[in-house]
Amino acid sequence: MAASTLGSAWGPLRLGVPGLCRRRPPRGLWARARRLSEPVASGRSVAAGSGLGASGTDRYCLELLRKRDYEGYLCSLLLPAESRSSAFALRAFNVELAQIKDSVSEKTIGLMRMQFWKKTVDDIYSDNPPHQPVAIELWKAVRRHNLTKRWLMKIIDEREKNLDDKAYRNIQELENYAENTQSSLLYLTLEILGIKDLHADHAASHIGKAQGIVTCLRATPYHGSRRRVFLPMDICMLHGVSQEDFLRKSQDRNVRDVVYDVASQAHLHLKHARSFHRSIPVKAFPAFLQTVALEDYLKKIQQVDFDLFHPSLQRKNTLLPLSLYIQSWRKRY
């Protein structure tokens, strides 16, 4: 069974916060962590709580991120104060691109929107951003941190190619997509933090790939409801599983084995990322806090024996803000 071999294949999952009982967190940490997850009355109060200005463009990015990328929102709140507004702008840019695919009925419309963002990035680097909230905030971030244009364009190009409703032919295709989107996002986050380090870049590459793989798994029930399956075809064929098996939410062992193989690849990337732990500047660690949410999902999917459609996988983790805060305090990823 997939779950019975998990220990030997993955090794112990480093979830939660090891050694927490041996060292007492600073007074007030629990209360501050709780405040991360509290609903916010308005965009203005979000901006104030994040140490940002109260401009309308700030509020737009913060609210967009809080509603569409809650985990990214929490992780960005734990960045140094001087980096938060730029991180929010960057992630809001990613959200704008990510939601194009599901918000258009025709590929042509999606291509037009992607073209708008390509031109927007060109205009940003010409100091002439359009009057669009995310574009204006991204322009500020580019000016403030001299962000590399190539990474922004890679994210757009890869998401443009992904407008086709085709399953990944193999795990390498999924990893390439994740590298060009999620890893590029992390490279830019490192630039926002002022980090130029080869080991940090290697860790970012692996974490981005793990993020892309986990996102593909997490989105499978949603995509299935729209008669779409994007899991790697080579792994499905290896276990004799068809797309129809996922569409009818099959509980068969071979379906779970597909999920196990894909999840194992994400776990391996997290393991490789952590192998650079001692070589990476501590200042870079906040950029990698999303590993907390990734491991939380991998732990949950292990507990339900790789049943991708188990109801527990669809529930929000109410302890995530606390876990993120503790991991941030311990300076780990």
Secondary structure, 3 states (H helix, E strand, C coil): CCHHHHHHHHCCCCCCCCCHHHCCCCCCHHHHHHHHHCCCCCHHHHHHHCCCCCCHHHHHHHHHHHHHCHHHHHHHHCCCHHHHHHHHHHHHHHHHHHCHHHHCCCHHHHHHHHHHHHHHHHHHCCCCCCCCHHHHHHHHHHHHHCCCHHHHHHHHHHHHHCCCCCCCCCHHHHHHHHHHHHHHHHHHHHHHCCCCCHHHHHHHHHHHHHHHHHHHHHHHHHHHHCCCCCCCHHHHHHCCCCHHHHHCCCCCHHHHHHHHHHHHHHHHHHHHHHCCHHHCCHHHHHHHCCHHHHHHHHHHHHHCCCCCCCHHHHCCCCCHHHHHHHHHHHCCC
